[in-house]
């Protein structure tokens, strides 16, 4: 979006124009009105109708100027001064309330283009989606009309704000509180959790994933990422989460080692899921390299390609095998963190979140992670089926 034209004619620009041409128009027009009304009130002959002839006659003394005209001119001048003062006061008050960006409002949509974002239009979209209680997320009011601007539940938005400008308090927290269904929130601070948990917890569970103690949240639930893995395709998708999260931004995958690492790690994920083992077992297998436990599990469940692929890898020379296993060892290192929420068997008294059957389930999931690159690598987000 290009920058707004700062040379547009706003109220301040209009005042400058009127200051330039206003005096001549006011003096000439006021004299014409006062002369005609005064002559009519005094009962004398009406002055010339043409403004130039009238002004020339008044200057040369050929056109009379009765006392009534002076009174009328004085009243008009007083009204003009009062009106000017009121306009300046209103302009000064409005300038204090307007932000610098409000001048760009003239280039934005208005009228019919905002119909879908009105309360009525957003409610129609919500009803079409089966939502009856709330039309959408209130963004604010349109600068030019004052109309409430609502983001329908079907639409997406990207907010780019500076630090400490109210992103959480004016956008994130209200959106979470108004959401009629499931919410997934990610943050590197605890303010969103503190501002929404008490309200959202009244209708459905609130899950807080805080392995790096951003919110100092003690876990009261458990989750095994392998619960997502039901076949080789999902095992491969889970492997991609670990691979992408472990690569340095901007780096390119190795054409030889990365494909082999994906095969090994996805086979280990599948074996651990089939054997109902925790994800930490995968890291142990990758570290040991020669364990035949995953091969036996895959063979038992009929995954021939996977277990034969592992067997062929284990038969390689030690140095070659070490080079191949180095990549999956780095990728799976996140699973060794041993956070109380992840990679463990069910714990007594602790529930385990399940993917909701639909978006209408009003559960809330908060995931926290620090920005610092020196912090321990966080576990990947839970894949969706």
Secondary structure, 3 states (H helix, E strand, C coil): CCCCCCCCCCHHHHHHHHHHHHHHHHHHHHHHHHHHHHHHHHCCCCCCCCHHHHHHHHHHCCCCCCHHHHHHHHHHHHHHHHHHHHHHHHHHHHHHHCCHHHHHHHHCCCHHHHHHHCHHHHHHHHHHCCCCCCCEEEEEECCCCCCEEEEECCCCCCCCCCCCCCHHHHHHHHHHHHCCCCEEEEECCCHHHHHHHHHHCCCCCEEEECCCCCCCCCCCECECHHHHCCCHHHHHHHHHHHHHHHCCCCCCCCCCHHHHHHHHHHHHHHHHHHCCCCCHHHHHHHHHCCCCHHHHHHHHCCCHHHHHHHHHHHCCCHHHHHHHHHHHHHHHHHHHHCCCCECCCCCCCCECCCCCCCCCCCCEEEEECCCCCCCCCCCCCCCCC
